[in-house]
Amino acid sequence: MHSEIEVCLNIKSSYINLFGDSNLKSYKNLFSIRNERDLDEFWLYMSSFTDFQNGDLFSFISSLYFFFDYLKNSSKEPNIELQFMIEESENEFYWTTSSPRMVSALKGQNIFFSEFEFRTSENLLTFKLSKFKGQEEEPSHDKTIYTFMPKEDLLKLQEVSELLSVELLDISEAYEFNKNVVLRLIDHIGAFVKITSQYDEILPISDQLDDFVIFMNVHLEDIADFEIEEIELFEQLFSHMNQWLLLSFFNGIDDILEFSPVIADDIKIITNKAVSRQDI
């Protein structure tokens, strides 16, 4: 167990979460992640509870999968371990960790967990995960959580969304953007389109991204020459795609197509940049 968590457990306070919520159930759970099997077992355990399907946990644990996979592929350390102390109130879960990797991820480029509410101290990090996100907001704000897409496809879409973010993180760390990177982005966006094109409710967004894939293939050389500030335009697009996914199917949204003009604008800016490079 990490020393910081040990210290927190020895404090007489009834809570360790950084939100200061002391109205908790009497038990705490320590969850250690050393490999994907640990995540699989926890996923299986949590999936038996209604809370897992209705709140933040589904998407949060999905993000943990991709974050852990990224650590394995990018770290030279043979043994990676993440630990969380989990507290539960009537409406929330609090996941607190002293893992330096998690703390630094939230202070740096937080591409894996940007949609979740969190607080940090010098050595601690707490995620606040709603059990009923969207359901409580819907009556007062008329938010809708769309349910027409099976969980398998939702998980695949979230995986693609995370892969797009990981590509950008790798680019920023290596300061390298080339034709092979663009081809990988094309593959990932194409996978996103392949899933979304099956559902009439979201065809406008799917068609926009499909047209963008075609454009990227035609203008491969121009996009591969993008400078760092132009590459950041992709980060904006992928962020909006991820927000649309989470709000539409997990947290609640006014209209499933409300991000369509936003995504269209992101694509237009990128395509204009690529076309203008032909004049350089």
Residue, then its C-alpha position, 0 to 999 in steps of 0.5 A: m500500500h502506498s505510504e500516503i494512503e496508509v497515512c490517510l487511513n491512520i487519520k481519525s477522520s471518517y473520510i479521506n476524499l479531498f471533497g471533504d464528504s464525511n457522510l459515507k457508508s462505514y466501509k472502504n475498499l482498497f483496489s489495486i491494479r497490477n495488470e488487466r486481470d485486476l481490472d477485468e475482475f473489478w469490472l465483473y464485480m461492479s457490473s452486477f450493480t445497477d449503479f455501474q450502468n447508470g452513473d460514471l463508473f462504466s466510463f471511468i473504469s473504461s478510461l482506466y483500461f486505456f490509461f493502464d494500457y498506455l502506461k504499459n506501452s510507454s513506461k520502461e518500468p516492468n512493474i506498474e501498480l495503481q491503488f485506489m481507496i474507494e469510499e461510497s456515499e448515498n449518491e457518489f463514489y470517491w476514488t482516492t489515490s496517491s499514485p504519482r502517475m495518476v497525480s501527474a496525469l491530472k496535472g499535465q495532459n489529462i486526456f484520459f479523465s478530463e470528463f470526471e470531477f476531481r480534486t488534487s492536493e500535493n500528493l493525493l487525487t480524488f475522483k468524484l463519480s456519480k452513481f446516477k449521473g443524468q438521471e437526477e438532472e433529467p427532470s430539471h434540465d430535460k437532459t436525455i441519456y440515449t439508450f439505442m446503442p448496445k453497451e458493446d458498441l459504446l465501449k468500442l466507440q470509447e476505445v476509439s476515442e481514447l486511441l485518438s487521444v493517445e495518438l495525440l499524447d504520443i505526438s506531443e511527447a515525441y514532437e513528431f507528426n508524419k504520414n504514418v501518424v495521419l494514417r493511424l488517425i484516419d484508421h481510428i476515425g474510420a472505425f468510429v464511423k463504421i460503428t456510428s453509421q449503423y444508427d440513423e439517429i446519429l447519421p449526420i455526425s457519422d457522415q461528417l466524419d466519413d467525409f473527413v476521412i475521405f478528405m484526409n486520404v486525399h490531402l494526406e501530404d498536406i496534413a502530414d506537414f502540419e505544425i504544432e498549432e495546427i495539430e492542436l486542432f485535432e485535439q479540439l475535434f477529438s475532445h468534442m467527439n469524446q464529449w458528445l459520446l459521454l454526454s449522449f450515452f452516459n451523462g445526458i444531453d439536450d439533443i444527441l445532434e447538438f454537437s453536430p455543428v461543433i464537430a462540423d466547425d472543427i472539421k472545416i477549420i482543419t480542412n481549410k488549413a490543409v487546403s491553404r497549405q497547397d498555396i504555400 
